[in-house]
């Protein structure tokens, strides 16, 4: 069985699309998924399954719609994929610490997408790159580095131009999810 992490987009943000994590956990368990646990309120669910990513993603999105009446894109990664995202950060320690020094909030984020965007769409993002906001696209991830804040960021606000379902998580959350996923992976 593979350990998966489901990342829901737009859940419990600004008083919209409210889903209690205990109810979300029950829904995943009712679907027959194993060792289900949630992490923080933004819709991060860890579980184990033998099913493939695409079929699982569609089933989970359908179930969220049926149970909660919410249409929320779901991004799935295996524990190994999530660990690889952390290990392959394209920004150097120096770039990250420099950004953290000037930023009033978190500075490193990753936008996780269902699939890689087209070259043409990737090129569109160049218009929003600045001295304060950088991005690097690797496969199905957009690594984002902010020297001020993700709030009011032109780059972050234009990620949808990649035309791919995605959700953004900060670096601390991703690291925590990797740790939790490793624990699930080693349990029997």
C-alpha positions in Angstrom: 0.0 0.0 0.0 1.2 3.5 -0.8 1.1 6.4 1.7 -0.7 9.3 0.0 -1.2 12.9 1.0 -4.4 14.6 -0.3 -4.2 18.4 -0.4 -7.5 20.1 -0.8 -7.8 23.5 -2.3 -9.8 26.4 -0.8 -11.0 24.6 2.3 -11.6 26.6 5.5 -10.2 29.8 4.0 -11.9 33.1 4.9 -15.0 31.5 6.3 -15.8 29.7 3.0 -16.0 25.9 2.2 -16.0 24.9 5.9 -15.2 21.3 6.5 -14.4 20.0 10.0 -11.3 17.8 9.8 -13.0 15.0 11.9 -15.8 14.8 9.3 -13.3 14.8 6.5 -11.4 12.0 8.2 -14.6 10.0 8.5 -15.4 10.5 4.8 -12.0 9.1 3.8 -12.4 6.1 6.2 -15.9 5.5 4.7 -14.3 5.3 1.3 -12.2 2.4 2.6 -8.9 4.3 2.8 -6.6 3.2 5.6 -4.7 4.9 8.4 -6.4 8.2 7.7 -5.2 11.3 9.6 -5.6 15.0 9.0 -3.1 17.8 9.6 -4.2 21.4 10.4 -7.5 22.9 9.1 -6.4 23.7 5.5 -7.4 20.3 4.2 -4.3 18.0 4.4 -5.2 14.3 4.6 -2.7 11.4 4.9 -3.9 7.9 4.2 -2.9 4.5 2.6 -4.4 3.0 -0.5 -3.6 0.4 -3.3 -5.3 2.6 -5.9 -3.6 4.7 -8.5 -3.5 8.5 -8.2 -5.9 9.5 -11.0 -8.7 7.2 -10.0 -8.3 8.1 -6.3 -8.3 11.8 -7.0 -11.5 11.6 -9.0 -13.2 9.5 -6.3 -12.1 11.8 -3.5 -13.3 15.0 -5.4 -16.6 13.3 -6.1 -17.1 12.2 -2.5 -16.3 15.7 -1.2 -19.0 17.1 -3.5 -21.5 14.4 -2.5 -20.8 14.6 1.3 -20.1 18.3 1.8 -21.6 19.9 -1.3 -18.3 21.6 -2.0 -16.4 21.4 -5.3 -12.7 21.3 -4.2 -9.8 20.3 -6.4 -7.7 17.6 -4.7 -4.0 17.3 -5.4 -2.4 13.9 -4.5 1.2 13.1 -3.8 2.7 9.9 -2.5 5.0 10.1 0.6 8.0 9.5 -1.7 6.9 12.3 -4.1 6.5 14.7 -1.2 9.9 13.9 0.2 11.4 14.4 -3.3 9.8 17.9 -3.4 11.6 18.8 -0.2 14.9 17.3 -1.3 14.8 19.0 -4.7 14.2 22.6 -3.7 15.8 24.7 -6.5 16.5 27.7 -4.2 19.8 27.7 -2.3 20.0 28.0 1.5 21.4 31.5 0.9 18.5 32.6 -1.3 16.0 31.3 1.2 17.6 32.8 4.3 18.0 36.2 2.5 14.2 36.1 1.6 13.3 35.1 5.2 15.3 38.1 6.5 13.3 40.6 4.5 9.9 38.9 4.6 7.4 39.6 7.3 5.9 36.2 6.9 6.7 32.7 5.4 8.8 33.1 2.3 9.0 29.7 0.7 5.9 28.0 -0.7 5.2 25.3 -3.2 2.2 25.2 -5.6 1.4 21.5 -6.2 -0.4 20.8 -9.4 -2.4 17.8 -10.8 -0.1 17.8 -13.8 2.7 19.8 -15.4 1.6 22.9 -17.2 2.4 23.5 -20.9 5.6 25.4 -21.9 3.4 28.1 -23.3 1.5 28.6 -20.0 4.8 28.5 -18.0 6.1 31.3 -20.1 3.1 33.5 -19.1 4.3 33.6 -15.5 7.5 35.4 -16.5 5.5 38.7 -16.6 5.0 38.4 -12.8 8.5 37.6 -11.7 10.2 40.4 -9.9 13.2 41.1 -7.6 10.9 40.3 -4.7 9.1 37.2 -6.1 10.8 34.3 -7.9 9.5 31.0 -9.1 10.9 27.8 -10.5 8.8 25.1 -12.1 9.9 21.5 -11.7 7.5 18.9 -13.0 4.2 19.3 -11.2 5.5 21.8 -8.7 6.0 25.6 -8.7 8.5 26.6 -6.0 7.8 30.1 -4.9 10.1 32.4 -3.0 8.8 35.7 -1.6 11.1 38.4 -0.2 8.0 40.4 1.1 4.9 38.3 1.5 2.6 35.9 -0.5 -0.2 38.4 0.4 -0.9 40.8 -2.5 1.7 38.9 -4.6 1.2 39.4 -8.3 3.0 36.1 -8.9 0.8 34.1 -6.5 -2.4 35.8 -7.8 -1.6 34.7 -11.3 -0.7 31.1 -10.8 -4.1 30.1 -12.2 -2.8 31.3 -15.6 -0.9 28.0 -15.7 -4.4 26.5 -16.3 -3.8 23.5 -14.1 -5.6 22.6 -10.8 -3.3 23.4 -8.0 -3.0 24.2 -4.3 -0.3 26.1 -2.4 1.4 25.1 0.9 4.2 26.7 2.8 7.5 24.9 3.4 6.8 24.3 7.1 3.6 22.5 6.3 5.2 20.4 3.6 8.0 19.4 5.9 5.5 18.4 8.6 3.5 16.3 6.1 6.7 14.5 5.0 7.4 13.5 8.6 3.8 12.3 9.2 3.8 10.4 5.9 7.1 8.7 6.8 5.5 7.5 10.1 2.5 6.1 8.2 4.7 4.4 5.6 6.6 2.6 8.3 3.5 1.4 10.2 2.0 -2.0 9.3 
